[in-house]
Amino acid sequence: MMLTGGYQRQMPITQQAGRTKMTKQILILTAAGLLLICAGCKTEHRIEVAPMEVNLNVNINVKVDRALDDFFGDLDKMEETQPSTPTPSKQ
């Protein structure tokens, strides 16, 4: 309260204690309310993926590998049967 001389009268100690107690209670209730509101805003995402079946065929690679071996094997045999010719050297 303000009196006429610019002098402000202080509250009695019992009223001050009551106000701080009420302020603490309001603060605690507000914090608890905010905590409950935040706990209610939980989001969760789940993604379900169906299993896929994968078949792998390796026989194609083996067939190609054997065909290449046969082809280059034939070339190697041809080199072995032909006489080696000396290569001319550059001077």
Secondary structure as the mmCIF struct_conf table of DSSP 4:
data_model
#
loop_
_struct_conf.conf_type_id
_struct_conf.id
_struct_conf.beg_label_comp_id
_struct_conf.beg_label_asym_id
_struct_conf.beg_label_seq_id
_struct_conf.end_label_comp_id
_struct_conf.end_label_asym_id
_struct_conf.end_label_seq_id
STRN STRN1 MET A 2 MET A 2
TURN_TY1_P TURN_TY1_P1 THR A 4 GLY A 5
BEND BEND1 GLY A 6 GLY A 6
STRN STRN2 GLN A 8 GLN A 8
HELX_LH_PP_P HELX_LH_PP_P1 ARG A 9 PRO A 12
HELX_RH_AL_P HELX_RH_AL_P1 ILE A 13 GLY A 40
TURN_TY1_P TURN_TY1_P2 CYS A 41 CYS A 41
HELX_RH_AL_P HELX_RH_AL_P2 ASN A 59 THR A 81
BEND BEND2 GLN A 82 GLN A 82
HELX_LH_PP_P HELX_LH_PP_P2 PRO A 83 SER A 84
HELX_LH_PP_P HELX_LH_PP_P3 PRO A 86 LYS A 90
#
